[in-house]
Amino acid sequence: MRNFLLDPTYQDAVYLFAAVLFIVGIRMLTSPETAPRGNFLSALAMLLAVGITLASGRIADFRWIALGVAVGAAIGILASQLVKMTAMPQMVALYNGLGGAASALVAVSEFLRQPGALDYFLTTVIMLSLFVGAVTLTGSLVAFAKLQELISGKPVAFPLQHPLNLVFLVAAVICGVLVVLDAEQLRLFAAVAALALVLGVLVVIPIGGADMPVVIALLNSYSGVAVSFTGFVLTNNVLIITGALVGASGLFLTNEMCKAMNRSIWNVLFGGFGLTESGAPAAGVAEIPGGGAVKPYTIEDAVTVLENSDSVIFVPGYGMAAARAQHQVRELGDALEQRGLDVKYAIHPVAGRMPGHMNVLLAEANVSYDLLKDMDEINKDFKMTDVALVIGANDVVNPAAHEDASSPIYGMPVLNAEQARTVMVLKRSMNPGFAGIENMLFYRDNTMMLFGDARSTLSKLVDSLSQD
């Protein structure tokens, strides 16, 4: 049996089968209903790939591997129990960074293990793995810090920022080429690592919180590219294939996120969107140019409207995640359905802080997959809906996106919540979203503002409806 496992042809066959499972698993992740099975298939593929690698006879000492498996398993179990669903974006960002770190460490290990004995190709892929992995590590850590609010989520800019980034990039390329030509240049190797680590910070700090879904998708792609380069370093086919799959799917997702905001990737990375914020009036009655005023309402007012409605579309946003109100949203949806109302959930592609953030939270609260509707599918229904119930969403329901050509978000596809007969907005205050601009929806004549914590407000609505 051992000789069979040592056969390179057999190993490659197992790697190929694992790669097919990865492809099928990723394909199944495109639907909330099939995502659990897709996740299982992907995990099984990784188990097969790791198992055949461990059984291949290339590893002389399993002690460090056993320690790493034990530590990693412990961290994974603790994370699954302690990390809340609302903190998924931070965890995804952190995992992207750890993937980049692993690739960079493998590159360092292989470079130091055989100095002076590397050919041009192997040295090149080592340098690429080091550079992309290091950029992914520090860039993901900055994204994590922004999402965790350890640092400001606003874009950070300073004079000559982009020219400085270009200088660092060119310097890293020059140092990398010199290392490829002479693999004994340890100082230049270290310089590439240092420059990449600094670049990872510099390329993410000017990106604001509103663009975090794009950043997370792009960093996920970076981590896949780094893994693919590591596969060439280790001559491991499954790493090459799976890294390429993750890299390509990450780029595809990045492109989809940019389309959802009607912006280019270059504008996201270099635009500094959100640098200028307009002042936000306090909760209450606030006037805006051209008329219109914010109109606060009570729980009793909202209950009266809901009791006299036939249809409701929930529009969740980051405020729902921040308030951890997804279970209360589901409870209100159930209460309204019991009264015979038609209930749906409108999901904007970039609502929240990572791709699919709202889907994940609502699925965790056991909201039926059939009720979750994408923007393109649900937008036509708002004009025939009695109530659009907006929970903590801001920029993704701002009608300025298609009404005000001077707005920074003009042209961005948004949910047409303003077309509903009544728009009910749950919001803590009149602070703007991450785009830093006023939401004209809040000043419409058909908009009711319910100020306060979304979780508490939703619970009060459920209690009031249950008492009737």
C-alpha positions as CSV (number, residue, x, y, z in Angstrom):
1,M,0.0,0.0,0.0
2,R,2.8,2.4,0.9
3,N,4.5,1.9,-2.5
4,F,1.2,2.7,-4.1
5,L,0.9,5.9,-2.2
6,L,4.5,6.8,-3.2
7,D,3.6,6.5,-6.9
8,P,3.6,10.1,-8.3
9,T,0.9,9.1,-10.8
10,Y,-1.5,8.1,-8.1
11,Q,-0.7,11.2,-6.1
12,D,-1.5,13.4,-9.1
13,A,-4.7,11.5,-9.6
14,V,-5.8,12.3,-6.1
15,Y,-4.8,15.9,-6.5
16,L,-6.8,16.1,-9.7
17,F,-9.9,14.6,-7.9
18,A,-9.5,17.1,-5.1
19,A,-9.3,19.9,-7.6
20,V,-12.5,18.8,-9.2
21,L,-14.2,18.7,-5.8
22,F,-12.9,22.3,-5.2
23,I,-14.4,23.4,-8.4
24,V,-17.8,21.8,-7.7
25,G,-17.7,23.1,-4.1
26,I,-17.0,26.7,-5.3
27,R,-19.8,26.4,-7.8
28,M,-22.2,25.4,-5.1
29,L,-21.2,28.4,-2.9
30,T,-23.1,30.6,-5.4
31,S,-26.4,29.7,-3.9
32,P,-27.3,30.0,-0.1
33,E,-29.3,26.7,-0.4
34,T,-26.4,24.6,-1.8
35,A,-23.6,26.5,0.0
36,P,-23.4,24.1,3.1
37,R,-22.8,21.2,0.7
38,G,-20.3,23.2,-1.3
39,N,-18.4,24.0,1.9
40,F,-18.4,20.3,2.9
41,L,-17.1,19.2,-0.6
42,S,-14.3,21.9,-0.4
43,A,-13.3,20.7,3.1
44,L,-13.3,17.1,1.9
45,A,-11.1,18.1,-1.1
46,M,-8.6,19.8,1.3
47,L,-8.6,16.7,3.5
48,L,-7.8,14.5,0.5
49,A,-5.0,16.8,-0.6
50,V,-3.4,17.1,2.8
51,G,-3.8,13.3,3.4
52,I,-2.1,12.3,0.2
53,T,0.7,14.8,0.8
54,L,1.4,13.5,4.3
55,A,1.4,9.9,2.9
56,S,3.7,10.7,0.0
57,G,6.9,9.9,2.0
58,R,8.3,13.4,1.5
59,I,8.0,14.3,5.1
60,A,10.6,12.9,7.5
61,D,9.3,14.3,10.8
62,F,5.6,14.7,11.6
63,R,6.1,16.3,15.0
64,W,5.9,19.9,13.9
65,I,3.0,19.1,11.6
66,A,1.1,17.4,14.4
67,L,1.7,20.5,16.6
68,G,0.5,22.8,13.8
69,V,-2.6,20.7,13.2
70,A,-3.4,20.7,16.9
71,V,-2.9,24.4,17.4
72,G,-4.8,25.2,14.1
73,A,-7.7,22.9,15.1
74,A,-8.0,24.5,18.5
75,I,-8.0,28.0,17.0
76,G,-10.6,27.0,14.5
77,I,-12.9,25.4,17.1
78,L,-12.6,28.4,19.4
79,A,-13.3,30.8,16.5
80,S,-16.4,28.9,15.4
81,Q,-17.8,29.2,19.0
82,L,-16.7,32.7,20.0
83,V,-16.8,34.7,16.8
84,K,-20.2,36.1,16.2
85,M,-21.9,36.1,12.8
86,T,-21.8,39.9,12.8
87,A,-18.0,39.7,12.9
88,M,-17.6,37.4,9.8
89,P,-16.1,40.2,7.7
90,Q,-13.3,40.7,10.2
91,M,-12.6,37.0,10.4
92,V,-12.6,36.6,6.6
93,A,-10.1,39.5,6.4
94,L,-7.9,37.9,9.0
95,Y,-8.0,34.5,7.3
96,N,-7.0,36.2,4.0
97,G,-4.0,37.6,5.8
98,L,-3.0,34.3,7.4
99,G,-3.1,32.7,3.9
100,G,-0.8,35.4,2.7
101,A,1.5,34.9,5.7
102,A,1.7,31.2,5.1
103,S,2.8,31.7,1.5
104,A,5.4,34.3,2.5
105,L,6.8,32.0,5.2
106,V,7.1,29.1,2.8
107,A,9.0,31.3,0.4
108,V,11.3,32.4,3.1
109,S,11.9,28.8,4.2
110,E,12.6,27.6,0.7
111,F,15.0,30.5,0.0
112,L,17.0,30.0,3.2
113,R,17.0,26.2,2.9
114,Q,18.9,26.1,-0.4
115,P,20.8,29.4,-0.9
116,G,22.8,29.6,-4.0
117,A,21.3,26.4,-5.4
118,L,18.1,27.9,-6.9
119,D,17.6,28.3,-10.6
120,Y,16.1,31.4,-12.1
121,F,12.5,30.0,-12.4
122,L,12.4,28.8,-8.8
123,T,13.9,32.0,-7.4
124,T,11.3,34.0,-9.4
125,V,8.3,32.2,-8.0
126,I,9.8,32.4,-4.5
127,M,10.1,36.2,-4.9
128,L,6.5,36.4,-6.3
129,S,5.2,34.2,-3.4
130,L,7.0,36.4,-0.9
131,F,5.8,39.7,-2.4
132,V,2.2,38.8,-2.9
133,G,1.9,37.0,0.4
134,A,3.4,39.9,2.4
135,V,1.2,42.4,0.7
136,T,-1.8,40.2,1.5
137,L,-0.8,39.9,5.1
138,T,-0.5,43.5,6.0
139,G,-3.3,44.7,3.7
140,S,-5.6,42.2,5.4
141,L,-4.5,43.2,8.8
142,V,-5.4,46.9,8.0
143,A,-8.8,45.8,6.6
144,F,-9.3,43.8,9.8
145,A,-8.4,46.8,12.0
146,K,-10.8,49.0,10.0
147,L,-13.7,46.5,10.3
148,Q,-13.0,45.9,13.9
149,E,-12.9,49.7,14.5
150,L,-9.4,49.4,16.0
151,I,-8.5,52.2,13.5
152,S,-10.7,54.7,11.7
153,G,-12.7,53.2,8.8
154,K,-12.3,56.5,6.9
155,P,-9.8,56.7,4.0
156,V,-6.4,57.9,5.1
157,A,-4.6,60.1,2.6
158,F,-1.4,62.2,2.6
159,P,0.5,64.2,0.0
160,L,2.3,62.2,-2.8
161,Q,0.7,59.0,-1.4
162,H,0.3,57.2,-4.8
163,P,3.7,58.3,-6.1
164,L,5.3,56.9,-2.9
165,N,3.5,53.6,-3.5
166,L,4.8,53.5,-7.0
167,V,8.4,54.1,-5.7
168,F,8.1,51.3,-3.2
169,L,6.7,49.0,-5.9
170,V,9.5,49.8,-8.4
171,A,12.1,49.4,-5.6
172,A,10.6,45.9,-4.7
173,V,10.7,44.8,-8.4
174,I,14.3,46.0,-8.8
175,C,15.4,44.2,-5.6
176,G,13.5,41.1,-6.7
177,V,15.2,41.0,-10.1
178,L,18.6,41.4,-8.5
179,V,17.8,38.4,-6.2
180,V,16.8,36.3,-9.1
181,L,20.1,37.1,-10.8
182,D,22.0,36.4,-7.6
183,A,20.2,34.2,-5.1
184,E,22.8,34.8,-2.4
185,Q,21.6,38.4,-1.9
186,L,20.0,37.9,1.5
187,R,19.7,41.7,2.2
188,L,17.9,42.4,-1.0
189,F,15.6,39.4,-0.2
190,A,14.8,41.0,3.1
191,A,14.3,44.3,1.4
192,V,11.6,42.9,-0.8
193,A,9.8,41.4,2.2
194,A,10.0,44.8,4.0
195,L,8.8,46.8,1.0
196,A,5.9,44.4,0.4
197,L,4.8,44.6,4.1
198,V,4.8,48.4,3.9
199,L,3.0,48.4,0.5
200,G,0.2,46.2,2.0
201,V,-0.5,48.9,4.5
202,L,-0.2,51.8,2.1
203,V,-2.6,50.4,-0.5
204,V,-5.4,49.7,2.0
205,I,-5.4,52.7,4.3
206,P,-6.7,55.1,1.6
207,I,-9.7,52.8,1.1
208,G,-12.8,53.6,3.1
209,G,-15.3,51.4,4.9
210,A,-17.9,51.6,2.1
211,D,-15.5,49.8,-0.2
212,M,-14.6,47.0,2.2
213,P,-16.6,44.3,0.3
214,V,-14.4,45.0,-2.7
215,V,-11.2,45.0,-0.6
216,I,-12.0,41.7,1.0
217,A,-12.8,40.1,-2.3
218,L,-9.5,41.4,-3.8
219,L,-7.4,40.4,-0.8
220,N,-9.0,36.9,-1.1
221,S,-7.8,36.8,-4.7
222,Y,-4.3,37.9,-3.6
223,S,-4.2,35.1,-1.1
224,G,-5.1,32.6,-3.8
225,V,-2.4,33.9,-6.2
226,A,0.1,33.7,-3.4
227,V,-0.9,30.0,-2.7
228,S,-0.6,29.2,-6.5
229,F,3.0,30.6,-6.5
230,T,3.7,28.6,-3.4
231,G,2.6,25.5,-5.3
232,F,5.3,26.2,-7.9
233,V,7.8,26.7,-5.1
234,L,6.9,23.3,-3.6
235,T,6.1,21.5,-6.9
236,N,2.7,20.7,-5.5
237,N,-0.1,20.5,-8.2
238,V,-3.0,20.9,-5.8
239,L,-1.7,24.2,-4.5
240,I,-1.2,25.5,-8.0
241,I,-4.7,24.5,-9.0
242,T,-6.6,25.6,-5.9
243,G,-4.6,28.8,-5.6
244,A,-5.5,29.6,-9.2
245,L,-9.2,28.8,-8.5
246,V,-9.3,31.1,-5.4
247,G,-7.4,33.8,-7.3
248,A,-9.7,33.7,-10.3
249,S,-12.9,33.5,-8.3
250,G,-11.7,36.4,-6.1
251,L,-11.1,38.6,-9.1
252,F,-14.5,37.6,-10.5
253,L,-16.2,38.5,-7.3
254,T,-14.2,41.8,-7.1
255,N,-15.4,42.7,-10.5
256,E,-19.0,41.9,-9.6
257,M,-18.7,44.1,-6.5
258,C,-17.4,47.0,-8.6
259,K,-20.3,46.6,-11.0
260,A,-22.7,46.7,-8.1
261,M,-21.3,50.1,-7.2
262,N,-20.8,51.2,-10.8
263,R,-17.1,51.9,-10.2
264,S,-13.9,50.6,-11.5
265,I,-11.3,48.7,-9.5
266,W,-8.9,51.6,-10.0
267,N,-11.4,54.1,-8.6
268,V,-11.8,51.9,-5.5
269,L,-8.1,51.4,-4.9
270,F,-7.0,55.0,-5.7
271,G,-10.1,57.1,-5.4
272,G,-10.1,57.7,-1.7
273,F,-13.9,57.5,-1.7
274,G,-15.4,59.0,1.5
275,L,-12.6,61.4,2.2
276,T,-15.0,64.3,2.4
277,E,-18.0,64.0,4.6
278,S,-20.9,66.3,4.7
279,G,-22.3,67.4,8.0
280,A,-25.1,65.3,9.4
281,P,-28.0,66.8,11.3
282,A,-29.0,65.4,14.6
283,A,-32.1,63.2,15.0
284,G,-35.2,65.2,14.9
285,V,-36.5,67.6,12.3
286,A,-33.8,68.6,9.9
287,E,-34.3,70.8,6.8
288,I,-32.5,70.3,3.5
289,P,-32.1,72.6,0.5
290,G,-35.2,72.4,-1.7
291,G,-37.6,71.4,1.0
292,G,-38.4,68.2,2.8
293,A,-37.9,67.3,6.4
294,V,-37.0,64.3,8.5
295,K,-40.2,63.1,10.3
296,P,-39.7,61.0,13.4
297,Y,-42.5,58.5,14.2
298,T,-43.4,56.3,17.2
299,I,-43.7,52.5,17.5
300,E,-47.5,52.9,17.6
301,D,-47.4,54.8,14.3
302,A,-45.3,52.1,12.7
303,V,-47.6,49.3,14.0
304,T,-50.7,51.1,12.6
305,V,-49.1,51.3,9.1
306,L,-48.0,47.6,9.2
307,E,-51.4,46.5,10.3
308,N,-53.0,48.2,7.3
309,S,-50.5,46.8,4.8
310,D,-50.6,43.8,2.6
311,S,-46.9,43.6,1.6
312,V,-43.5,44.4,3.2
313,I,-40.0,44.3,1.8
314,F,-37.2,44.2,4.4
315,V,-34.0,46.1,3.3
316,P,-31.2,45.1,5.7
317,G,-27.9,47.0,5.9
318,Y,-24.8,47.2,8.0
319,G,-26.8,48.8,10.8
320,M,-28.7,45.5,11.2
321,A,-25.3,43.7,11.6
322,A,-24.0,46.3,14.0
323,A,-27.2,46.0,16.2
324,R,-27.1,42.2,15.9
325,A,-30.8,42.4,15.0
326,Q,-31.1,39.6,12.4
327,H,-33.1,37.4,14.7
328,Q,-35.5,40.2,15.5
329,V,-35.9,40.9,11.8
330,R,-36.9,37.2,11.2
331,E,-39.3,37.4,14.2
332,L,-41.0,40.5,12.8
333,G,-41.1,38.8,9.3
334,D,-42.8,35.8,10.8
335,A,-45.3,37.9,12.7
336,L,-46.2,39.8,9.6
337,E,-46.6,36.5,7.6
338,Q,-48.9,35.2,10.2
339,R,-51.1,38.2,9.6
340,G,-51.2,37.3,5.9
341,L,-48.7,39.9,4.6
342,D,-46.5,39.1,1.7
343,V,-42.9,39.4,3.1
344,K,-39.6,39.5,1.1
345,Y,-36.0,40.6,1.7
346,A,-34.1,42.8,-0.7
347,I,-30.4,42.1,-0.7
348,H,-28.0,44.6,-2.2
349,P,-24.7,43.1,-3.4
350,V,-22.5,45.5,-1.3
351,A,-24.7,45.9,1.8
352,G,-22.6,45.2,4.8
353,R,-18.8,44.8,5.0
354,M,-18.2,41.7,2.9
355,P,-19.8,40.0,-0.2
356,G,-22.9,38.2,0.9
357,H,-22.9,39.7,4.4
358,M,-26.7,40.1,4.6
359,N,-27.3,36.6,3.2
360,V,-25.1,35.1,5.9
361,L,-26.7,36.9,8.7
362,L,-30.3,36.2,7.6
363,A,-29.5,32.6,6.9
364,E,-28.1,32.3,10.4
365,A,-31.4,33.7,11.7
366,N,-33.2,30.9,9.7
367,V,-34.8,33.3,7.2
368,S,-36.0,31.1,4.3
369,Y,-33.7,31.2,1.3
370,D,-36.7,31.7,-1.0
371,L,-37.5,35.0,0.5
372,L,-34.0,36.5,-0.1
373,K,-34.2,38.5,-3.4
374,D,-31.2,40.0,-5.3
375,M,-31.4,43.7,-6.3
376,D,-32.1,43.0,-10.0
377,E,-34.9,40.7,-9.0
378,I,-36.6,42.8,-6.3
379,N,-36.3,46.3,-7.7
380,K,-39.4,46.1,-9.9
381,D,-41.5,45.0,-6.9
382,F,-41.0,48.1,-4.7
383,K,-43.6,50.2,-6.7
384,M,-46.2,47.5,-5.8
385,T,-45.2,47.2,-2.2
386,D,-47.0,48.9,0.8
387,V,-44.0,49.1,3.1
388,A,-40.2,49.1,2.5
389,L,-38.7,48.5,5.9
390,V,-35.1,49.7,5.9
391,I,-33.0,48.4,8.8
392,G,-29.7,50.2,9.0
393,A,-29.1,50.5,5.3
394,N,-28.0,53.9,4.0
395,D,-26.1,54.4,0.7
396,V,-27.6,51.3,-1.0
397,V,-31.1,52.9,-0.8
398,N,-30.1,56.5,-1.5
399,P,-32.1,57.8,-4.5
400,A,-29.4,60.4,-5.2
401,A,-27.7,57.6,-7.0
402,H,-30.1,58.0,-9.9
403,E,-31.5,61.5,-9.3
404,D,-28.6,63.7,-8.5
405,A,-25.8,63.9,-11.2
406,S,-23.6,65.8,-8.8
407,S,-23.7,63.1,-6.1
408,P,-20.5,61.0,-5.6
409,I,-22.6,57.9,-5.8
410,Y,-24.5,58.9,-9.0
411,G,-24.8,55.9,-11.3
412,M,-24.4,53.4,-8.5
413,P,-27.2,50.7,-8.7
414,V,-29.4,51.0,-5.6
415,L,-32.5,49.5,-4.2
416,N,-35.6,51.5,-5.3
417,A,-37.0,51.6,-1.7
418,E,-38.4,55.1,-2.3
419,Q,-41.0,53.7,-4.7
420,A,-42.9,51.9,-1.9
421,R,-46.1,53.4,-0.6
422,T,-44.4,53.9,2.8
423,V,-40.7,53.8,3.6
424,M,-40.0,52.9,7.2
425,V,-36.4,53.5,8.3
426,L,-34.9,52.2,11.4
427,K,-31.8,54.2,12.3
428,R,-29.8,55.3,15.4
429,S,-29.2,58.9,14.2
430,M,-28.9,61.0,11.1
431,N,-25.2,60.2,10.7
432,P,-24.4,59.5,7.0
433,G,-23.3,56.1,5.7
434,F,-19.7,55.3,4.7
435,A,-20.1,57.4,1.5
436,G,-20.3,60.4,3.8
437,I,-23.3,62.0,2.1
438,E,-26.9,62.8,3.0
439,N,-29.5,60.2,2.1
440,M,-32.3,62.0,0.4
441,L,-34.6,59.0,1.1
442,F,-34.9,60.1,4.7
443,Y,-36.5,63.4,3.7
444,R,-39.2,62.0,1.4
445,D,-42.8,62.7,2.3
446,N,-43.5,58.9,2.3
447,T,-40.6,58.1,4.7
448,M,-41.2,57.4,8.4
449,M,-38.0,57.6,10.6
450,L,-37.9,55.3,13.7
451,F,-34.8,56.4,15.7
452,G,-33.2,54.1,18.1
453,D,-31.4,50.8,18.4
454,A,-32.7,48.5,15.6
455,R,-32.8,45.4,17.8
456,S,-34.8,47.2,20.4
457,T,-37.1,48.8,17.9
458,L,-37.8,45.5,16.1
459,S,-38.5,43.8,19.4
460,K,-41.1,46.5,20.3
461,L,-42.8,46.1,16.9
462,V,-43.0,42.3,17.4
463,D,-44.4,42.7,20.9
464,S,-47.0,45.3,19.8
465,L,-48.2,43.2,16.8
466,S,-48.4,40.1,19.1
467,Q,-50.7,41.9,21.5
468,D,-53.2,42.9,18.9
